[in-house]
Amino acid sequence: MTERAGVPADEGGLSQSVSQRKLVDDLLLHLKGLVRVRELLRRRGASVAEIEEHTAEIERLRAELAQLVKEFAR
């Protein structure tokens, strides 16, 4: 059993899996927040530009999340 960066070899995969899960969870949380804020902006009569900015960021995060999930599935 060898160590890499202070992590025993048999725990390396688990450590990577946990960090990948955390990254996905963080992106999901950010995405959910943006969706909720966009809805609040709509209800409060925000400008079309503000709504579009949030929508663009939501779409960008969705694409990033989908790409990460594909990469992690390999």
C-alpha positions in Angstrom: 0.0 0.0 0.0 1.5 3.3 -1.0 0.6 6.8 0.0 -0.2 9.8 -2.2 -0.4 13.2 -0.7 -0.9 11.7 2.7 -3.8 9.5 1.7 -3.3 5.7 1.7 -3.7 4.2 -1.8 -6.9 2.3 -0.9 -8.6 5.5 0.2 -7.7 7.6 -2.8 -10.7 6.6 -4.8 -13.0 7.3 -1.9 -11.5 10.7 -1.3 -11.9 11.6 -4.9 -15.5 10.4 -4.9 -16.3 12.5 -1.9 -14.7 15.6 -3.4 -16.6 15.0 -6.7 -19.9 14.6 -4.8 -19.2 17.9 -2.9 -18.5 19.7 -6.2 -21.8 18.4 -7.7 -23.7 19.3 -4.4 -22.3 22.8 -4.4 -23.2 23.4 -8.1 -26.7 22.1 -7.4 -27.1 24.4 -4.4 -26.0 27.4 -6.5 -28.3 26.4 -9.3 -31.3 26.0 -7.0 -30.6 29.4 -5.5 -30.4 31.1 -8.9 -33.7 29.5 -9.9 -35.4 30.8 -6.7 -33.9 34.2 -7.0 -35.0 34.4 -10.7 -38.6 33.6 -9.6 -38.5 36.3 -6.9 -37.2 38.8 -9.4 -40.1 37.9 -11.8 -42.7 38.3 -9.0 -41.2 41.7 -8.0 -41.3 43.0 -11.5 -37.6 42.9 -12.4 -36.4 44.0 -15.8 -36.2 41.6 -18.7 -32.4 42.1 -18.7 -32.2 40.9 -15.0 -34.3 37.9 -15.7 -32.2 37.0 -18.8 -29.0 37.4 -16.9 -30.2 34.9 -14.3 -31.5 32.6 -17.0 -28.2 32.6 -18.8 -26.3 31.8 -15.6 -28.8 29.0 -14.9 -28.2 27.5 -18.3 -24.4 27.8 -18.0 -24.5 26.0 -14.6 -26.8 23.3 -15.9 -24.4 22.6 -18.8 -21.4 22.6 -16.4 -23.2 20.2 -14.1 -24.1 17.9 -16.9 -20.5 17.8 -18.1 -19.2 17.1 -14.6 -21.6 14.2 -14.1 -20.5 12.7 -17.5 -16.9 13.0 -16.5 -17.4 11.5 -13.1 -19.4 8.6 -14.6 -16.3 7.4 -16.5 
